[in-house]
């Protein structure tokens, strides 16, 4: 797993709304925030206040956040919410890059990112609402008139 120092040095946001950085920020101590380009909200802009919120940067805590992000990514992708699905795709990619456990180079964005959400869910035993499908099937396309119920 990458260290916080490596991440802060290497990672640049890939989302339109900074969603990936806001998720990462929960693990970043106050003194490293500016290196990521993050400025805390008023009320949390002192080291004491910010660091009260910071979670330990452990594999277990990263996996908890990854599980939430995969679930949210599936929800957005299956509802064909392109911008939100795209942001969640980048969040899930970020966590996979950080974890360095075999999915860090996975980059298929077919059908709102479903292949990445599926592969990540299968690897870590998270809920996988598309089952045996890969995620790139036409039924998940915005052009598909088939209705699917997930």
Biotite code that builds the C-alpha atoms (Angstrom):
import biotite.structure as struc

atoms = struc.array([
    struc.Atom([0.000, 0.000, 0.000], chain_id="A", res_id=1, res_name="UNK", atom_name="CA", element="C"),
    struc.Atom([1.253, 3.448, -0.841], chain_id="A", res_id=2, res_name="UNK", atom_name="CA", element="C"),
    struc.Atom([2.205, 5.785, 1.970], chain_id="A", res_id=3, res_name="UNK", atom_name="CA", element="C"),
    struc.Atom([0.485, 9.104, 2.546], chain_id="A", res_id=4, res_name="UNK", atom_name="CA", element="C"),
    struc.Atom([3.716, 10.828, 1.589], chain_id="A", res_id=5, res_name="UNK", atom_name="CA", element="C"),
    struc.Atom([3.748, 9.037, -1.793], chain_id="A", res_id=6, res_name="UNK", atom_name="CA", element="C"),
    struc.Atom([0.101, 9.851, -2.413], chain_id="A", res_id=7, res_name="UNK", atom_name="CA", element="C"),
    struc.Atom([0.434, 13.519, -1.522], chain_id="A", res_id=8, res_name="UNK", atom_name="CA", element="C"),
    struc.Atom([3.460, 13.808, -3.789], chain_id="A", res_id=9, res_name="UNK", atom_name="CA", element="C"),
    struc.Atom([1.979, 11.914, -6.768], chain_id="A", res_id=10, res_name="UNK", atom_name="CA", element="C"),
    struc.Atom([-1.809, 12.183, -6.766], chain_id="A", res_id=11, res_name="UNK", atom_name="CA", element="C"),
    struc.Atom([-3.727, 14.830, -8.677], chain_id="A", res_id=12, res_name="UNK", atom_name="CA", element="C"),
    struc.Atom([-7.514, 15.000, -8.642], chain_id="A", res_id=13, res_name="UNK", atom_name="CA", element="C"),
    struc.Atom([-9.226, 13.352, -11.592], chain_id="A", res_id=14, res_name="UNK", atom_name="CA", element="C"),
    struc.Atom([-12.785, 14.468, -10.788], chain_id="A", res_id=15, res_name="UNK", atom_name="CA", element="C"),
    struc.Atom([-14.685, 17.587, -11.774], chain_id="A", res_id=16, res_name="UNK", atom_name="CA", element="C"),
    struc.Atom([-15.845, 18.220, -8.221], chain_id="A", res_id=17, res_name="UNK", atom_name="CA", element="C"),
    struc.Atom([-12.797, 17.151, -6.207], chain_id="A", res_id=18, res_name="UNK", atom_name="CA", element="C"),
    struc.Atom([-14.727, 14.210, -4.764], chain_id="A", res_id=19, res_name="UNK", atom_name="CA", element="C"),
    struc.Atom([-11.652, 12.004, -4.806], chain_id="A", res_id=20, res_name="UNK", atom_name="CA", element="C"),
    struc.Atom([-9.631, 14.509, -2.788], chain_id="A", res_id=21, res_name="UNK", atom_name="CA", element="C"),
    struc.Atom([-12.419, 15.072, -0.280], chain_id="A", res_id=22, res_name="UNK", atom_name="CA", element="C"),
    struc.Atom([-12.515, 11.332, 0.378], chain_id="A", res_id=23, res_name="UNK", atom_name="CA", element="C"),
    struc.Atom([-8.741, 11.125, 0.628], chain_id="A", res_id=24, res_name="UNK", atom_name="CA", element="C"),
    struc.Atom([-8.630, 14.149, 2.949], chain_id="A", res_id=25, res_name="UNK", atom_name="CA", element="C"),
    struc.Atom([-10.210, 12.182, 5.785], chain_id="A", res_id=26, res_name="UNK", atom_name="CA", element="C"),
    struc.Atom([-6.837, 10.431, 6.182], chain_id="A", res_id=27, res_name="UNK", atom_name="CA", element="C"),
    struc.Atom([-4.537, 13.418, 5.649], chain_id="A", res_id=28, res_name="UNK", atom_name="CA", element="C"),
    struc.Atom([-3.103, 15.366, 8.613], chain_id="A", res_id=29, res_name="UNK", atom_name="CA", element="C"),
    struc.Atom([-3.468, 19.145, 8.573], chain_id="A", res_id=30, res_name="UNK", atom_name="CA", element="C"),
    struc.Atom([0.190, 19.793, 7.747], chain_id="A", res_id=31, res_name="UNK", atom_name="CA", element="C"),
    struc.Atom([-0.112, 17.812, 4.488], chain_id="A", res_id=32, res_name="UNK", atom_name="CA", element="C"),
    struc.Atom([-3.400, 19.273, 3.204], chain_id="A", res_id=33, res_name="UNK", atom_name="CA", element="C"),
    struc.Atom([-1.902, 22.172, 1.289], chain_id="A", res_id=34, res_name="UNK", atom_name="CA", element="C"),
    struc.Atom([0.328, 19.780, -0.678], chain_id="A", res_id=35, res_name="UNK", atom_name="CA", element="C"),
    struc.Atom([-2.874, 18.148, -1.965], chain_id="A", res_id=36, res_name="UNK", atom_name="CA", element="C"),
    struc.Atom([-4.426, 21.516, -2.717], chain_id="A", res_id=37, res_name="UNK", atom_name="CA", element="C"),
    struc.Atom([-7.051, 21.126, -0.002], chain_id="A", res_id=38, res_name="UNK", atom_name="CA", element="C"),
    struc.Atom([-8.211, 23.942, 2.210], chain_id="A", res_id=39, res_name="UNK", atom_name="CA", element="C"),
    struc.Atom([-10.336, 22.961, 5.214], chain_id="A", res_id=40, res_name="UNK", atom_name="CA", element="C"),
    struc.Atom([-13.751, 24.487, 5.766], chain_id="A", res_id=41, res_name="UNK", atom_name="CA", element="C"),
    struc.Atom([-14.147, 27.252, 8.302], chain_id="A", res_id=42, res_name="UNK", atom_name="CA", element="C"),
    struc.Atom([-14.274, 25.793, 11.765], chain_id="A", res_id=43, res_name="UNK", atom_name="CA", element="C"),
    struc.Atom([-11.786, 23.082, 10.842], chain_id="A", res_id=44, res_name="UNK", atom_name="CA", element="C"),
    struc.Atom([-8.974, 25.292, 9.578], chain_id="A", res_id=45, res_name="UNK", atom_name="CA", element="C"),
    struc.Atom([-6.669, 24.811, 12.557], chain_id="A", res_id=46, res_name="UNK", atom_name="CA", element="C"),
    struc.Atom([-4.461, 21.776, 13.092], chain_id="A", res_id=47, res_name="UNK", atom_name="CA", element="C"),
    struc.Atom([-6.241, 20.939, 16.351], chain_id="A", res_id=48, res_name="UNK", atom_name="CA", element="C"),
    struc.Atom([-9.740, 20.986, 14.850], chain_id="A", res_id=49, res_name="UNK", atom_name="CA", element="C"),
    struc.Atom([-8.787, 19.232, 11.612], chain_id="A", res_id=50, res_name="UNK", atom_name="CA", element="C"),
    struc.Atom([-6.716, 16.502, 13.205], chain_id="A", res_id=51, res_name="UNK", atom_name="CA", element="C"),
    struc.Atom([-9.628, 15.575, 15.499], chain_id="A", res_id=52, res_name="UNK", atom_name="CA", element="C"),
    struc.Atom([-11.395, 14.338, 12.353], chain_id="A", res_id=53, res_name="UNK", atom_name="CA", element="C"),
    struc.Atom([-8.505, 12.530, 10.680], chain_id="A", res_id=54, res_name="UNK", atom_name="CA", element="C"),
    struc.Atom([-8.849, 8.759, 10.540], chain_id="A", res_id=55, res_name="UNK", atom_name="CA", element="C"),
    struc.Atom([-5.824, 6.476, 10.772], chain_id="A", res_id=56, res_name="UNK", atom_name="CA", element="C"),
    struc.Atom([-4.501, 5.679, 7.303], chain_id="A", res_id=57, res_name="UNK", atom_name="CA", element="C"),
    struc.Atom([-4.761, 1.892, 7.435], chain_id="A", res_id=58, res_name="UNK", atom_name="CA", element="C"),
    struc.Atom([-5.697, -0.744, 4.885], chain_id="A", res_id=59, res_name="UNK", atom_name="CA", element="C"),
    struc.Atom([-8.800, -1.534, 6.933], chain_id="A", res_id=60, res_name="UNK", atom_name="CA", element="C"),
    struc.Atom([-9.998, 2.091, 6.878], chain_id="A", res_id=61, res_name="UNK", atom_name="CA", element="C"),
    struc.Atom([-9.223, 2.476, 3.177], chain_id="A", res_id=62, res_name="UNK", atom_name="CA", element="C"),
    struc.Atom([-11.220, -0.696, 2.457], chain_id="A", res_id=63, res_name="UNK", atom_name="CA", element="C"),
    struc.Atom([-14.189, 0.668, 4.431], chain_id="A", res_id=64, res_name="UNK", atom_name="CA", element="C"),
    struc.Atom([-14.201, 3.797, 2.285], chain_id="A", res_id=65, res_name="UNK", atom_name="CA", element="C"),
    struc.Atom([-13.643, 1.773, -0.881], chain_id="A", res_id=66, res_name="UNK", atom_name="CA", element="C"),
    struc.Atom([-16.661, -0.393, -0.052], chain_id="A", res_id=67, res_name="UNK", atom_name="CA", element="C"),
    struc.Atom([-18.847, 2.704, 0.332], chain_id="A", res_id=68, res_name="UNK", atom_name="CA", element="C"),
    struc.Atom([-17.514, 4.187, -2.895], chain_id="A", res_id=69, res_name="UNK", atom_name="CA", element="C"),
    struc.Atom([-18.049, 0.980, -4.884], chain_id="A", res_id=70, res_name="UNK", atom_name="CA", element="C"),
    struc.Atom([-21.634, 0.766, -3.624], chain_id="A", res_id=71, res_name="UNK", atom_name="CA", element="C"),
    struc.Atom([-22.288, 4.411, -4.506], chain_id="A", res_id=72, res_name="UNK", atom_name="CA", element="C"),
    struc.Atom([-20.575, 3.913, -7.871], chain_id="A", res_id=73, res_name="UNK", atom_name="CA", element="C"),
    struc.Atom([-22.858, 0.985, -8.703], chain_id="A", res_id=74, res_name="UNK", atom_name="CA", element="C"),
    struc.Atom([-25.893, 3.056, -7.715], chain_id="A", res_id=75, res_name="UNK", atom_name="CA", element="C"),
    struc.Atom([-24.904, 5.948, -9.957], chain_id="A", res_id=76, res_name="UNK", atom_name="CA", element="C"),
    struc.Atom([-23.849, 3.734, -12.874], chain_id="A", res_id=77, res_name="UNK", atom_name="CA", element="C"),
    struc.Atom([-26.984, 1.593, -12.779], chain_id="A", res_id=78, res_name="UNK", atom_name="CA", element="C"),
    struc.Atom([-29.091, 4.751, -12.761], chain_id="A", res_id=79, res_name="UNK", atom_name="CA", element="C"),
    struc.Atom([-27.088, 6.069, -15.718], chain_id="A", res_id=80, res_name="UNK", atom_name="CA", element="C"),
    struc.Atom([-25.921, 9.148, -13.844], chain_id="A", res_id=81, res_name="UNK", atom_name="CA", element="C"),
    struc.Atom([-22.908, 9.934, -15.987], chain_id="A", res_id=82, res_name="UNK", atom_name="CA", element="C"),
    struc.Atom([-21.163, 12.709, -14.060], chain_id="A", res_id=83, res_name="UNK", atom_name="CA", element="C"),
    struc.Atom([-21.627, 11.092, -10.658], chain_id="A", res_id=84, res_name="UNK", atom_name="CA", element="C"),
    struc.Atom([-20.665, 7.658, -11.993], chain_id="A", res_id=85, res_name="UNK", atom_name="CA", element="C"),
    struc.Atom([-17.550, 9.187, -13.543], chain_id="A", res_id=86, res_name="UNK", atom_name="CA", element="C"),
    struc.Atom([-16.553, 10.801, -10.262], chain_id="A", res_id=87, res_name="UNK", atom_name="CA", element="C"),
    struc.Atom([-17.072, 7.549, -8.384], chain_id="A", res_id=88, res_name="UNK", atom_name="CA", element="C"),
    struc.Atom([-15.074, 5.671, -11.020], chain_id="A", res_id=89, res_name="UNK", atom_name="CA", element="C"),
    struc.Atom([-12.124, 7.971, -10.301], chain_id="A", res_id=90, res_name="UNK", atom_name="CA", element="C"),
    struc.Atom([-12.558, 7.560, -6.527], chain_id="A", res_id=91, res_name="UNK", atom_name="CA", element="C"),
    struc.Atom([-12.527, 3.766, -6.840], chain_id="A", res_id=92, res_name="UNK", atom_name="CA", element="C"),
    struc.Atom([-9.519, 3.932, -9.169], chain_id="A", res_id=93, res_name="UNK", atom_name="CA", element="C"),
    struc.Atom([-7.714, 6.129, -6.637], chain_id="A", res_id=94, res_name="UNK", atom_name="CA", element="C"),
    struc.Atom([-8.287, 3.618, -3.810], chain_id="A", res_id=95, res_name="UNK", atom_name="CA", element="C"),
    struc.Atom([-7.142, 0.739, -6.029], chain_id="A", res_id=96, res_name="UNK", atom_name="CA", element="C"),
    struc.Atom([-3.986, 2.669, -6.922], chain_id="A", res_id=97, res_name="UNK", atom_name="CA", element="C"),
    struc.Atom([-3.360, 3.361, -3.251], chain_id="A", res_id=98, res_name="UNK", atom_name="CA", element="C"),
    struc.Atom([-3.946, -0.259, -2.207], chain_id="A", res_id=99, res_name="UNK", atom_name="CA", element="C"),
    struc.Atom([-1.656, -1.691, -4.928], chain_id="A", res_id=100, res_name="UNK", atom_name="CA", element="C"),
    struc.Atom([-3.359, -5.085, -4.780], chain_id="A", res_id=101, res_name="UNK", atom_name="CA", element="C"),
    struc.Atom([-3.787, -5.888, -8.460], chain_id="A", res_id=102, res_name="UNK", atom_name="CA", element="C"),
    struc.Atom([-6.416, -3.446, -9.719], chain_id="A", res_id=103, res_name="UNK", atom_name="CA", element="C"),
    struc.Atom([-4.259, -0.330, -9.848], chain_id="A", res_id=104, res_name="UNK", atom_name="CA", element="C"),
    struc.Atom([-3.935, -0.540, -13.652], chain_id="A", res_id=105, res_name="UNK", atom_name="CA", element="C"),
    struc.Atom([-7.567, -1.466, -14.359], chain_id="A", res_id=106, res_name="UNK", atom_name="CA", element="C"),
    struc.Atom([-8.980, 1.257, -16.583], chain_id="A", res_id=107, res_name="UNK", atom_name="CA", element="C"),
    struc.Atom([-12.106, 0.041, -18.390], chain_id="A", res_id=108, res_name="UNK", atom_name="CA", element="C"),
    struc.Atom([-14.771, 2.709, -18.214], chain_id="A", res_id=109, res_name="UNK", atom_name="CA", element="C"),
    struc.Atom([-17.429, 0.913, -20.254], chain_id="A", res_id=110, res_name="UNK", atom_name="CA", element="C"),
    struc.Atom([-21.038, 1.538, -19.224], chain_id="A", res_id=111, res_name="UNK", atom_name="CA", element="C"),
    struc.Atom([-20.498, 4.200, -16.572], chain_id="A", res_id=112, res_name="UNK", atom_name="CA", element="C"),
    struc.Atom([-17.552, 2.408, -14.968], chain_id="A", res_id=113, res_name="UNK", atom_name="CA", element="C"),
    struc.Atom([-19.394, -0.820, -14.156], chain_id="A", res_id=114, res_name="UNK", atom_name="CA", element="C"),
    struc.Atom([-16.460, -3.120, -15.043], chain_id="A", res_id=115, res_name="UNK", atom_name="CA", element="C"),
    struc.Atom([-14.248, -1.420, -12.437], chain_id="A", res_id=116, res_name="UNK", atom_name="CA", element="C"),
    struc.Atom([-16.971, -1.434, -9.794], chain_id="A", res_id=117, res_name="UNK", atom_name="CA", element="C"),
    struc.Atom([-17.619, -5.122, -10.472], chain_id="A", res_id=118, res_name="UNK", atom_name="CA", element="C"),
    struc.Atom([-13.958, -6.175, -10.433], chain_id="A", res_id=119, res_name="UNK", atom_name="CA", element="C"),
    struc.Atom([-13.352, -4.287, -7.206], chain_id="A", res_id=120, res_name="UNK", atom_name="CA", element="C"),
    struc.Atom([-16.480, -5.741, -5.579], chain_id="A", res_id=121, res_name="UNK", atom_name="CA", element="C"),
    struc.Atom([-15.507, -9.280, -6.585], chain_id="A", res_id=122, res_name="UNK", atom_name="CA", element="C"),
    struc.Atom([-11.910, -8.873, -5.407], chain_id="A", res_id=123, res_name="UNK", atom_name="CA", element="C"),
    struc.Atom([-12.871, -7.613, -1.953], chain_id="A", res_id=124, res_name="UNK", atom_name="CA", element="C"),
    struc.Atom([-16.149, -9.476, -1.439], chain_id="A", res_id=125, res_name="UNK", atom_name="CA", element="C"),
    struc.Atom([-18.361, -6.386, -1.585], chain_id="A", res_id=126, res_name="UNK", atom_name="CA", element="C"),
    struc.Atom([-21.964, -6.428, -2.809], chain_id="A", res_id=127, res_name="UNK", atom_name="CA", element="C"),
    struc.Atom([-22.079, -6.915, -6.575], chain_id="A", res_id=128, res_name="UNK", atom_name="CA", element="C"),
    struc.Atom([-25.543, -6.118, -7.948], chain_id="A", res_id=129, res_name="UNK", atom_name="CA", element="C"),
    struc.Atom([-24.670, -7.155, -11.519], chain_id="A", res_id=130, res_name="UNK", atom_name="CA", element="C"),
    struc.Atom([-23.666, -10.698, -10.574], chain_id="A", res_id=131, res_name="UNK", atom_name="CA", element="C"),
    struc.Atom([-21.937, -12.663, -13.312], chain_id="A", res_id=132, res_name="UNK", atom_name="CA", element="C"),
    struc.Atom([-22.219, -9.898, -15.877], chain_id="A", res_id=133, res_name="UNK", atom_name="CA", element="C"),
    struc.Atom([-19.000, -8.036, -16.559], chain_id="A", res_id=134, res_name="UNK", atom_name="CA", element="C"),
    struc.Atom([-20.480, -4.556, -16.752], chain_id="A", res_id=135, res_name="UNK", atom_name="CA", element="C"),
    struc.Atom([-19.802, -3.783, -20.395], chain_id="A", res_id=136, res_name="UNK", atom_name="CA", element="C"),
    struc.Atom([-22.978, -5.438, -21.704], chain_id="A", res_id=137, res_name="UNK", atom_name="CA", element="C"),
    struc.Atom([-25.290, -3.381, -23.904], chain_id="A", res_id=138, res_name="UNK", atom_name="CA", element="C"),
    struc.Atom([-28.122, -3.612, -21.368], chain_id="A", res_id=139, res_name="UNK", atom_name="CA", element="C"),
    struc.Atom([-26.231, -1.070, -19.257], chain_id="A", res_id=140, res_name="UNK", atom_name="CA", element="C"),
    struc.Atom([-25.769, 1.355, -22.148], chain_id="A", res_id=141, res_name="UNK", atom_name="CA", element="C"),
    struc.Atom([-27.502, 4.713, -22.207], chain_id="A", res_id=142, res_name="UNK", atom_name="CA", element="C"),
    struc.Atom([-28.810, 3.668, -25.634], chain_id="A", res_id=143, res_name="UNK", atom_name="CA", element="C"),
    struc.Atom([-30.431, 0.531, -24.293], chain_id="A", res_id=144, res_name="UNK", atom_name="CA", element="C"),
    struc.Atom([-34.180, 0.576, -24.091], chain_id="A", res_id=145, res_name="UNK", atom_name="CA", element="C"),
    struc.Atom([-34.148, -2.533, -21.922], chain_id="A", res_id=146, res_name="UNK", atom_name="CA", element="C"),
    struc.Atom([-35.129, -1.839, -18.366], chain_id="A", res_id=147, res_name="UNK", atom_name="CA", element="C"),
    struc.Atom([-33.069, -3.466, -15.704], chain_id="A", res_id=148, res_name="UNK", atom_name="CA", element="C"),
    struc.Atom([-33.978, -3.634, -12.059], chain_id="A", res_id=149, res_name="UNK", atom_name="CA", element="C"),
    struc.Atom([-30.992, -3.596, -9.698], chain_id="A", res_id=150, res_name="UNK", atom_name="CA", element="C"),
])
